[in-house]
C-alpha cells in the first residue's frame, strides 16, 4: 500500500504543523507545560492525534480486507493444463428430455461455464431432434457448448448410477459442477459457489446438505449410523454431506471414484439403485479428512419427485451409510456447522 502510506505521512505532517501553529507542541526555545500526573490520557490527546488514529485504523482495516479478498480468490496451482477460471457443468439425466433441454440451456448461458456435459445413461442414443436442439445453443458463440457423454462409441449408455461420475475425456477445467436435470441454480448463485470452491478446491461444495449420526445401540456391541434428511440439518444446524445433485468438486474425484474406489461400493450402488451420492461423499471425506462446505442459496427443482420421495428411502440410505463404513473400516464423514453465505444478499448476518 505505498500510496496509502504516503497519504498517512502527509496527513501526519499537516497535523504536526497545525499543532505548532496553535502552540500545542514544543517549538524552539519553548518548554512543554507541566502536566499533572493524575491527568487523564484523554486530556493529553490532541484532535490531530485522534484523526491520525482513526485514519490509521481505517487504513489497517482496508489493507486487511483487501489481503483477505486477494487470498480468498487466489487460485491454487492448476493441475496440468486445466483451467481455474471456469468450470464444467455435468448434468445427470434419465428420460426427461424436456427438463434436459431447459436445464442445459440455462447452464450454457451462465458466465464461467466452459462446457455442459450431459451424462447419457439411456439404452438408446440421444434422439437427433434432442441433439439438434441442444447444438443450436452455442451457434452464436455466446453460450457454452453442450456435449453428450455416453458409455460406448455407438452413442448409447447404460443405466448404472455410477455413470454420473465417469471421467470425462477432454475436460478443460478442474472444477466440475454436478447437477441433476431437474435442478436449476441461478447463474449468480452458481458463480458464488464456484468462488467458494476455489477457496477450498479439495472439498465438495454444494447446496443440498445432509447429516449422519451415530444411533444408540441397546446391545452396545456395534456402531450403527442413521441418515438425516434436510429436517435434521434444519433442526441441528449440522451436516456432514452435500449431495452431488448440486455440488462442485475437483475433476480428480471422477477418476478416483471410477478407477480407485473399492469396486464393491460401485457394485452395491448398481444392485440397490441408490446412494452413489453418498459414495462420493465418503470418497472425498476419506481423501481429505475434512468436511464439505454448504453454500446457502436458493435453487429450483423443476421436475417431479424422485426416489427420495419413495417409502423406505431414509432406511435405504441408512443401510448405505453402514455398508460403506464397514467397507472402509471406519466412518470418514466429518460433521460441521459452517455455512457459506453471500452477505450482499443477506439481511441478517
VOBA-844835 format. One record per residue: residue in one letter; x, y, z of N, C-alpha, C in turn. Coordinates in steps of 0.05 Angstrom, whole numbers. Layout:
# residues N
PT doke    n.x    n.y    n.z   ca.x   ca.y   ca.z    c.x    c.y    c.z
PT    A      X      Y      Z      X      Y      Z      X      Y      Z
...
This chain:
# residues 349
PT doke    n.x    n.y    n.z   ca.x   ca.y   ca.z    c.x    c.y    c.z
PT    X     16    -24      0      0      0      0     17     25      0
PT    X     35     30    -19     53     53    -19     38     79    -19
PT    X     16     82    -34      1    106    -36    -12    113     -9
PT    X    -24     92      3    -36     96     29    -16    105     50
PT    X      7     93     50     28    101     69     37    130     65
PT    X     40    137     39     48    165     33     27    184     42
PT    X      1    177     38    -21    195     47    -21    198     77
PT    X    -16    177     91    -16    179    121      7    197    130
PT    X     30    194    117     53    211    125     47    240    119
PT    X     34    246     97     27    274     91      7    285    111
PT    X    -13    268    119    -32    277    139    -19    281    166
PT    X      0    264    172     14    267    198     30    293    198
PT    X     44    300    176     59    324    175     41    349    177
PT    X     18    348    164     -1    370    165    -12    374    193
PT    X    -17    352    206    -28    354    234     -7    366    252
PT    X     19    357    249     40    368    266     43    398    261
PT    X     41    407    236     44    436    230     21    451    243
PT    X     -3    439    243    -26    453    255    -22    455    285
PT    X    -11    435    297     -5    436    326     14    459    332
PT    X     35    462    316     54    483    321     42    510    318
PT    X     24    513    298     11    539    295     -7    547    319
PT    X    -19    526    331    -36    531    354    -20    533    380
PT    X      6    528    378     22    528    402     20    503    418
PT    X      9    482    406      5    457    422     30    441    425
PT    X     51    446    409     75    430    410     99    446    418
PT    X    120    434    428    144    449    437    160    460    413
PT    X    161    486    410    177    498    389    205    504    399
PT    X    221    517    382    249    524    390    248    543    414
PT    X    263    537    434    266    554    457    242    553    476
PT    X    222    534    472    199    533    489    199    507    505
PT    X    185    508    526    184    484    544    155    474    544
PT    X    153    448    547    127    436    550    114    445    576
PT    X     89    453    577     76    459    602     75    433    619
PT    X     79    436    645     79    413    662     50    401    663
PT    X     48    376    661     22    362    662     20    347    688
PT    X     -1    351    704     -4    336    729     -4    306    723
PT    X      8    291    743     10    262    739    -17    248    738
PT    X    -37    261    751    -64    248    752    -81    256    728
PT    X    -71    272    710    -87    280    686    -92    256    669
PT    X   -116    254    657   -123    231    641   -109    232    614
PT    X   -108    208    602    -96    207    575   -113    222    555
PT    X   -139    222    560   -156    237    541   -150    266    541
PT    X   -143    277    564   -137    305    565   -111    312    550
PT    X    -93    293    547    -68    298    533    -70    292    503
PT    X    -94    282    495    -97    273    467   -107    295    450
PT    X    -92    303    429   -100    325    412   -120    316    391
PT    X   -136    334    380   -154    327    358   -139    315    334
PT    X   -115    327    329   -100    316    306    -92    287    311
PT    X    -84    281    336    -77    254    342   -100    235    339
PT    X   -124    244    347   -148    227    344   -153    222    314
PT    X   -151    242    298   -155    239    269   -136    219    257
PT    X   -110    221    266    -90    203    256    -96    174    264
PT    X   -104    170    289   -111    143    298   -134    131    282
PT    X   -155    147    277   -177    137    262   -169    131    233
PT    X   -152    148    221   -142    142    194   -125    117    193
PT    X   -108    114    214    -91     90    214   -108     65    217
PT    X   -128     66    234   -146     42    237   -160     36    211
PT    X   -170     57    198   -184     53    172   -166     41    151
PT    X   -141     51    151   -122     41    131   -115     12    137
PT    X   -112      5    163   -105    -22    170   -128    -41    163
PT    X   -153    -32    169   -176    -48    162   -179    -53    132
PT    X   -174    -32    117   -175    -34     87   -154    -53     77
PT    X   -130    -51     88   -108    -68     80   -114    -98     86
PT    X   -125   -102    110   -132   -130    118   -154   -141    101
PT    X   -175   -125     96   -197   -135     79   -187   -142     51
PT    X   -171   -124     40   -160   -129     13   -143   -154     12
PT    X   -126   -157     33   -109   -180     33   -125   -206     35
PT    X   -146   -206     52   -163   -229     54   -177   -235     28
PT    X   -187   -214     15   -201   -218    -10   -182   -230    -31
PT    X   -158   -219    -33   -139   -229    -53   -132   -258    -47
PT    X   -128   -264    -21   -121   -291    -14   -144   -310    -19
PT    X   -169   -301    -14   -191   -319    -17   -196   -326    -46
PT    X   -191   -307    -64   -196   -313    -92   -172   -321   -108
PT    X   -149   -323    -95   -125   -331   -109   -126   -361   -115
PT    X   -126   -369   -140   -128   -397   -146   -102   -412   -139
PT    X   -106   -438   -132    -83   -455   -127    -71   -463   -154
PT    X    -46   -472   -153    -34   -480   -178    -50   -501   -193
PT    X    -54   -497   -218    -71   -516   -233    -56   -542   -238
PT    X    -72   -563   -240    -60   -590   -246    -61   -593   -276
PT    X    -38   -596   -288    -36   -599   -317    -44   -573   -331
PT    X    -59   -576   -353    -67   -553   -368    -96   -544   -363
PT    X   -108   -555   -342   -136   -549   -336   -138   -520   -327
PT    X   -162   -509   -333   -167   -480   -327   -178   -477   -299
PT    X   -170   -455   -286   -181   -449   -260   -201   -426   -262
PT    X   -204   -414   -285   -221   -391   -288   -250   -398   -294
PT    X   -255   -423   -301   -283   -431   -307   -288   -459   -296
PT    X   -311   -469   -303   -319   -496   -293   -337   -510   -313
PT    X   -338   -536   -310   -355   -552   -328   -380   -560   -312
PT    X   -402   -560   -326   -428   -569   -315   -433   -597   -325
PT    X   -438   -616   -307   -443   -644   -314   -472   -650   -306
PT    X   -489   -654   -325   -517   -659   -319   -523   -688   -321
PT    X   -535   -699   -299   -543   -726   -299   -573   -727   -307
PT    X   -580   -743   -327   -607   -743   -337   -617   -771   -342
PT    X   -643   -774   -342   -655   -801   -347   -684   -797   -357
PT    X   -686   -799   -384   -712   -799   -397   -730   -775   -390
PT    X   -718   -752   -388   -734   -728   -383   -723   -706   -402
PT    X   -728   -710   -428   -716   -694   -448   -724   -664   -447
PT    X   -749   -659   -440   -758   -631   -437   -743   -617   -415
PT    X   -740   -631   -392   -725   -619   -370   -696   -615   -377
PT    X   -684   -634   -392   -657   -632   -400   -652   -608   -418
PT    X   -670   -604   -437   -667   -581   -455   -668   -555   -439
PT    X   -686   -553   -420   -688   -529   -404   -664   -524   -386
PT    X   -655   -545   -373   -632   -541   -355   -606   -537   -370
PT    X   -602   -551   -393   -578   -547   -409   -577   -519   -420
PT    X   -599   -509   -429   -600   -481   -440   -593   -461   -418
PT    X   -603   -466   -394   -597   -448   -372   -567   -448   -365
PT    X   -556   -471   -361   -528   -472   -352   -509   -463   -375
PT    X   -516   -468   -400   -499   -459   -422   -498   -429   -424
PT    X   -517   -415   -412   -517   -386   -413   -503   -373   -390
PT    X   -495   -388   -370   -483   -376   -345   -454   -369   -350
PT    X   -446   -345   -342   -417   -337   -344   -400   -356   -328
PT    X   -377   -363   -339   -358   -380   -326   -360   -410   -333
PT    X   -383   -417   -346   -386   -445   -354   -371   -450   -380
PT    X   -351   -469   -378   -335   -475   -402   -350   -493   -421
PT    X   -364   -513   -410   -379   -532   -426   -400   -546   -409
PT    X   -421   -555   -422   -442   -571   -409   -440   -599   -419
PT    X   -435   -618   -401   -433   -646   -408   -458   -661   -398
PT    X   -471   -674   -416   -495   -689   -410   -488   -719   -407
PT    X   -491   -730   -383   -485   -758   -378   -509   -774   -388
PT    X   -506   -788   -410   -528   -802   -423   -527   -831   -414
PT    X   -548   -840   -400   -548   -868   -389   -571   -884   -401
PT    X   -585   -874   -421   -607   -888   -433   -596   -909   -452
PT    X   -610   -931   -456   -600   -953   -473   -599   -946   -503
PT    X   -613   -925   -512   -612   -917   -540   -597   -890   -542
PT    X   -585   -885   -564   -571   -859   -568   -590   -835   -565
PT    X   -579   -812   -559   -596   -788   -558   -611   -783   -584
PT    X   -637   -777   -583   -652   -772   -608   -639   -749   -623
PT    X   -640   -750   -650   -628   -729   -666   -641   -702   -661
PT    X   -667   -702   -656   -681   -677   -650   -670   -664   -625
PT    X   -664   -681   -605   -653   -670   -580   -625   -660   -584
PT    X   -609   -674   -600   -582   -665   -606   -582   -639   -620
PT    X   -599   -636   -640   -600   -611   -655   -609   -588   -638
PT    X   -629   -594   -621   -639   -573   -603   -618   -562   -584
PT    X   -601   -580   -574   -580   -571   -556   -556   -559   -571
PT    X   -552   -568   -596   -530   -558   -611   -533   -529   -619
PT    X   -557   -519   -622   -561   -492   -631   -555   -472   -608
PT    X   -552   -482   -584   -547   -463   -561   -522   -447   -565
PT    X   -501   -459   -577   -476   -445   -579   -470   -435   -608
PT    X   -491   -433   -624   -487   -424   -651   -476   -395   -653
PT    X   -486   -378   -634   -477   -350   -635   -452   -345   -619
PT    X   -441   -366   -607   -416   -363   -593   -418   -350   -566
PT    X   -442   -345   -556   -446   -332   -530   -452   -352   -508
PT    X   -456   -377   -516   -463   -397   -496   -442   -420   -497
PT    X   -441   -434   -475   -423   -457   -474   -433   -480   -492
PT    X   -414   -495   -502   -422   -518   -518   -434   -540   -501
PT    X   -451   -556   -513   -464   -579   -499   -455   -605   -512
PT    X   -445   -623   -496   -435   -649   -506   -449   -672   -492
PT    X   -454   -693   -506   -465   -717   -494   -442   -736   -487
PT    X   -443   -747   -463   -423   -766   -454   -437   -793   -451
PT    X   -429   -812   -469   -441   -839   -469   -420   -859   -461
PT    X   -430   -883   -455   -412   -904   -445   -401   -921   -467
PT    X   -409   -917   -492   -397   -933   -514   -397   -916   -539
PT    X   -383   -925   -558   -379   -910   -583   -405   -907   -600
PT    X   -425   -924   -595   -449   -922   -610   -468   -900   -601
PT    X   -461   -886   -580   -478   -865   -571   -498   -873   -549
PT    X   -501   -899   -545   -519   -908   -524   -504   -909   -497
PT    X   -520   -910   -476   -507   -911   -449   -517   -936   -435
PT    X   -510   -938   -409   -521   -959   -393   -533   -945   -368
PT    X   -550   -959   -354   -567   -946   -334   -554   -944   -306
PT    X   -528   -951   -303   -515   -950   -277   -514   -922   -266
PT    X   -521   -919   -241   -519   -893   -228   -491   -884   -225
PT    X   -472   -903   -227   -443   -896   -225   -434   -880   -250
PT    X   -451   -880   -271   -443   -865   -295   -438   -836   -291
PT    X   -453   -824   -272   -451   -795   -269   -423   -787   -259
PT    X   -407   -806   -250   -380   -799   -240   -358   -812   -258
PT    X   -365   -818   -283   -345   -828   -301   -326   -805   -308
PT    X   -300   -810   -311   -282   -789   -321   -291   -780   -349
PT    X   -287   -754   -354   -296   -742   -379   -271   -735   -396
PT    X   -270   -746   -419   -247   -742   -437   -247   -713   -447
PT    X   -224   -700   -446   -222   -673   -457   -233   -652   -438
PT    X   -238   -659   -413   -248   -639   -394   -227   -617   -390
PT    X   -235   -592   -394   -217   -570   -395   -214   -554   -369
PT    X   -229   -562   -349   -229   -547   -324   -224   -566   -301
PT    X   -213   -556   -279   -211   -572   -254   -237   -574   -240
PT    X   -253   -553   -240   -278   -552   -226   -300   -566   -242
PT    X   -315   -583   -228   -338   -597   -240   -363   -590   -223
PT    X   -384   -581   -236   -409   -577   -222   -428   -599   -230
PT    X   -433   -617   -212   -451   -640   -217   -479   -632   -209
PT    X   -498   -637   -228   -526   -628   -222   -545   -647   -236
PT    X   -569   -651   -224   -590   -666   -236   -604   -650   -257
PT    X   -617   -663   -275   -630   -649   -298   -654   -633   -289
PT    X   -664   -637   -265   -688   -622   -256   -681   -601   -235
PT    X   -655   -594   -233   -647   -574   -213   -636   -550   -228
PT    X   -646   -526   -222   -637   -501   -234   -625   -484   -211
PT    X   -600   -477   -215   -586   -458   -197   -582   -432   -212
PT    X   -592   -410   -201   -588   -384   -215   -559   -379   -220
PT    X   -552   -366   -242   -525   -362   -251   -508   -347   -229
PT    X   -519   -327   -217   -504   -312   -197   -498   -329   -172
PT    X   -518   -345   -165   -513   -363   -142   -493   -384   -149
PT    X   -494   -394   -173   -474   -414   -182   -446   -402   -182
PT    X   -443   -378   -191   -417   -365   -191   -406   -361   -163
PT    X   -423   -354   -144   -415   -351   -116   -404   -378   -105
PT    X   -419   -399   -111   -410   -426   -102   -383   -433   -114
PT    X   -379   -426   -140   -354   -432   -153   -331   -417   -139
PT    X   -336   -392   -131   -315   -377   -117   -309   -390    -90
PT    X   -330   -400    -77   -325   -414    -51   -308   -439    -56
PT    X   -314   -454    -78   -299   -478    -84   -270   -471    -89
PT    X   -265   -449   -103   -238   -441   -110   -221   -436    -84
PT    X   -234   -428    -63   -220   -424    -37   -213   -450    -24
PT    X   -227   -472    -32   -222   -499    -20   -226   -520    -41
PT    X   -209   -522    -61   -214   -539    -84   -213   -569    -79
PT    X   -205   -577    -55   -205   -606    -48   -232   -614    -36
PT    X   -249   -595    -29   -274   -601    -15   -297   -604    -35
PT    X   -318   -617    -26   -344   -615    -40   -358   -591    -31
PT    X   -369   -575    -49   -382   -550    -43   -410   -551    -56
PT    X   -431   -551    -40   -457   -554    -52   -480   -542    -37
PT    X   -504   -546    -49   -528   -532    -39   -547   -550    -23
PT    X   -542   -576    -23   -561   -594    -11   -547   -610     11
PT    X   -548   -600     36   -534   -614     58   -550   -637     70
PT    X   -536   -656     80   -548   -679     94   -530   -687    118
PT    X   -541   -703    135   -527   -709    160   -527   -739    166
PT    X   -507   -748    180   -507   -775    191   -503   -773    221
PT    X   -513   -791    236   -507   -792    265   -506   -820    275
PT    X   -493   -824    297   -489   -850    309   -514   -856    326
PT    X   -528   -877    320   -552   -885    334   -544   -901    359
PT    X   -561   -899    379   -557   -914    404   -563   -943    399
PT    X   -544   -960    406   -548   -989    403   -553  -1001    430
PT    X   -576  -1011    435   -582  -1022    462   -563  -1045    470
PT    X   -552  -1059    451   -534  -1080    458   -506  -1070    463
PT    X   -500  -1047    452   -474  -1034    456   -450  -1049    444
PT    X   -456  -1066    424   -434  -1081    413   -424  -1071    386
PT    X   -442  -1058    371   -435  -1048    345   -444  -1018    342
PT    X   -431  -1005    323   -438   -977    317   -458   -978    293
PT    X   -479   -963    296   -499   -962    275   -505   -932    269
PT    X   -505   -926    243   -509   -898    235   -537   -894    222
PT    X   -547   -870    225   -572   -863    214   -568   -839    195
PT    X   -584   -839    174   -584   -818    153   -603   -796    161
PT    X   -593   -772    161   -610   -749    168   -617   -733    143
PT    X   -643   -728    139   -652   -713    116   -649   -683    122
PT    X   -661   -666    105   -659   -637    108   -669   -628    135
PT    X   -690   -641    145   -701   -632    171   -681   -636    193
PT    X   -665   -656    192   -644   -660    212   -624   -637    211
PT    X   -617   -629    187   -598   -606    184   -611   -580    194
PT    X   -636   -576    187   -650   -552    195   -652   -550    225
PT    X   -657   -573    238   -661   -573    267   -635   -570    283
PT    X   -614   -582    273   -588   -582    288   -568   -562    278
PT    X   -571   -553    253   -551   -536    241   -525   -550    235
PT    X   -526   -576    233   -502   -593    229   -506   -610    204
PT    X   -484   -614    189   -486   -632    166   -458   -644    162
PT    X   -458   -666    146   -433   -680    140   -430   -688    111
PT    X   -451   -681     95   -450   -687     66   -464   -664     51
PT    X   -455   -660     27   -471   -644      8   -476   -662    -17
PT    X   -500   -664    -24   -507   -684    -45   -498   -674    -72
PT    X   -490   -694    -89   -480   -688   -115   -501   -680   -135
PT    X   -526   -678   -126   -547   -668   -144   -543   -638   -150
PT    X   -526   -624   -134   -520   -596   -140   -495   -589   -124
PT    X   -471   -597   -134   -447   -592   -119   -422   -590   -137
PT    X   -403   -575   -127   -377   -572   -140   -357   -592   -128
PT    X   -340   -603   -144   -317   -619   -134   -295   -619   -156
PT    X   -271   -627   -148   -249   -628   -167   -251   -652   -186
PT    X   -243   -648   -210   -246   -669   -230   -230   -694   -224
PT    X   -210   -692   -206   -195   -717   -200   -212   -737   -185
PT    X   -234   -728   -172   -251   -747   -158   -266   -765   -177
PT    X   -270   -756   -202   -282   -774   -222   -265   -799   -227
PT    X   -239   -794   -230   -221   -817   -234   -219   -834   -209
PT    X   -218   -821   -185   -217   -837   -160   -241   -854   -157
PT    X   -265   -843   -163   -290   -858   -160   -291   -882   -179
PT    X   -283   -877   -204   -287   -898   -224   -264   -919   -223
PT    X   -240   -910   -218   -217   -928   -222   -203   -936   -196
PT    X   -208   -922   -174   -192   -928   -150   -210   -934   -125
PT    X   -234   -926   -125   -252   -932   -103   -258   -962   -102
PT    X   -264   -972    -79   -270  -1001    -76   -291  -1009    -97
PT    X   -286  -1029   -113   -306  -1039   -133   -331  -1048   -119
PT    X   -329  -1058    -94   -352  -1068    -80   -372  -1046    -75
PT    X   -363  -1021    -72   -381   -998    -68   -397   -993    -93
PT    X   -383   -992   -116   -397   -988   -142   -417  -1011   -147
PT    X   -409  -1035   -140   -428  -1058   -143   -452  -1055   -126
PT    X   -448  -1045   -101   -471  -1041    -83   -490  -1020    -95
PT    X   -479   -999   -106   -496   -977   -118   -512   -989   -141
PT    X   -500  -1005   -158   -514  -1017   -180   -536  -1036   -171
PT    X   -530  -1052   -151   -550  -1071   -142   -574  -1058   -128
PT    X   -569  -1036   -115   -590  -1023    -99   -602   -998   -112
PT    X   -591   -990   -135   -601   -966   -149   -604   -942   -131
PT    X   -583   -937   -115   -584   -915    -96   -556   -910    -85
PT    X   -553   -886    -73   -530   -879    -56   -504   -873    -71
PT    X   -505   -868    -97   -480   -861   -110   -470   -834    -99
PT    X   -488   -816    -91   -480   -791    -80   -467   -794    -52
PT    X   -477   -813    -36   -465   -818    -10   -437   -830    -15
PT    X   -435   -847    -35   -408   -859    -41   -388   -838    -48
PT    X   -396   -817    -63   -378   -796    -70   -371   -779    -45
PT    X   -390   -775    -27   -384   -760     -3   -364   -776     14
PT    X   -367   -802     16   -347   -819     31   -320   -816     18
PT    X   -319   -817     -9   -293   -816    -23   -278   -791    -17
PT    X   -292   -768    -19   -279   -742    -15   -271   -739     14
PT    X   -289   -746     33   -282   -743     61   -258   -761     69
PT    X   -257   -785     57   -235   -803     63   -209   -793     52
PT    X   -210   -779     29   -186   -769     16   -176   -743     31
PT    X   -194   -727     42   -186   -702     53   -186   -701     83
PT    X   -202   -718     96   -205   -717    125   -219   -691    134
PT    X   -233   -679    116   -246   -653    122   -276   -654    114
PT    X   -291   -636    126   -320   -635    119   -325   -621     92
PT    X   -349   -624     81   -356   -608     57   -363   -580     65
PT    X   -372   -564     46   -380   -536     51   -408   -532     39
PT    X   -426   -524     56   -453   -519     48   -456   -489     40
PT    X   -465   -484     16   -469   -457      6   -499   -451      8
PT    X   -506   -430     22   -534   -423     24   -542   -408     -2
PT    X   -562   -418    -15   -572   -405    -39   -597   -419    -48
PT    X   -614   -403    -60   -640   -414    -69   -637   -429    -95
PT    X   -646   -454    -96   -645   -469   -121   -674   -478   -127
PT    X   -678   -486   -152   -705   -492   -160   -706   -520   -172
PT    X   -724   -537   -162   -729   -564   -172   -753   -563   -190
PT    X   -748   -568   -216   -769   -564   -236   -782   -590   -244
PT    X   -773   -613   -233   -784   -638   -241   -803   -649   -220
PT    X   -813   -673   -225   -830   -687   -205   -812   -700   -184
PT    X   -824   -710   -163   -809   -722   -142   -794   -746   -152
PT    X   -770   -750   -141   -753   -772   -149   -753   -795   -128
PT    X   -731   -810   -127   -731   -833   -109   -730   -825    -80
PT    X   -723   -800    -74   -723   -791    -47   -750   -790    -34
PT    X   -771   -789    -51   -798   -788    -41   -810   -816    -36
PT    X   -796   -837    -45   -807   -864    -42   -806   -873    -13
PT    X   -825   -891     -7   -826   -902     20   -801   -919     26
PT    X   -790   -915     50   -766   -930     57   -740   -918     48
PT    X   -742   -894     36   -717   -882     25   -697   -877     47
PT    X   -706   -866     70   -688   -860     92   -675   -885    103
PT    X   -690   -906    105   -679   -932    115   -658   -942     96
PT    X   -663   -940     70   -643   -949     50   -618   -933     52
PT    X   -620   -907     56   -597   -890     58   -581   -897     83
PT    X   -594   -904    105   -581   -912    129   -565   -938    125
PT    X   -577   -956    109   -563   -981    103   -537   -975     87
PT    X   -539   -956     69   -516   -948     53   -494   -938     71
PT    X   -501   -920     90   -481   -909    109   -466   -932    123
PT    X   -481   -951    134   -469   -972    150   -453   -991    132
PT    X   -463   -997    108   -448  -1014     90   -422  -1002     81
PT    X   -422   -976     73   -398   -963     64   -378   -960     87
PT    X   -388   -953    111   -370   -951    134   -356   -977    140
PT    X   -371   -999    137   -358  -1026    141   -338  -1032    119
PT    X   -343  -1024     95   -324  -1028     73   -299  -1012     77
PT    X   -301   -987     86   -278   -970     92   -264   -978    117
PT    X   -277   -991    135   -265   -998    161   -268   -976    181
PT    X   -280   -954    174   -285   -931    193   -305   -913    180
PT    X   -314   -893    195   -333   -873    184   -317   -848    176
PT    X   -313   -843    150   -297   -820    142   -311   -793    143
PT    X   -338   -793    143   -353   -768    142   -347   -750    166
PT    X   -343   -724    162   -337   -705    183   -360   -685    184
PT    X   -371   -681    208   -393   -663    212   -382   -634    216
PT    X   -398   -615    208   -391   -587    211   -416   -570    213
PT    X   -413   -545    222   -435   -526    224   -429   -501    207
PT    X   -409   -502    190   -401   -479    174   -419   -476    150
PT    X   -427   -452    144   -444   -447    120   -434   -422    106
PT    X   -431   -424     80   -422   -401     64   -446   -385     55
PT    X   -446   -359     61   -468   -341     55   -458   -317     40
PT    X   -471   -310     18   -465   -285      4   -477   -262     19
PT    X   -460   -247     34   -471   -226     51   -483   -203     36
PT    X   -477   -201     10   -490   -180     -6   -520   -184    -10
PT    X   -529   -209     -6   -557   -216     -9   -569   -225     17
PT    X   -557   -219     39   -567   -228     65   -574   -204     82
PT    X   -598   -204     93   -606   -182    111   -596   -186    139
PT    X   -594   -212    147   -586   -218    174   -560   -234    173
PT    X   -540   -226    189   -514   -240    189   -514   -259    212
